[in-house]
Amino acid sequence: MDEETLRDRAEAWTRRAAEALCLREQAANRLIAEHYAALADLMAARSVPPTDAEEA
């Protein structure tokens, strides 16, 4: 899965959380969205080449 797909899924789960009537479902959907967003952030961080200072 690529970063864009992960971000799209995070956005979709955030919308589901906003639409959910049950508080437990809202919380669960927000948690899923946060995990997708975190995975996307990790992928983005891994794709940035290290600077000269970080390599030393």
Buried (B, 14 or more C-beta within 10 A) or exposed (E): EEBEEBBBBBEBBBEBBEEBEEEEEBEBBBEBBBBBBEBBBEBEEEEEEEEEEEEE
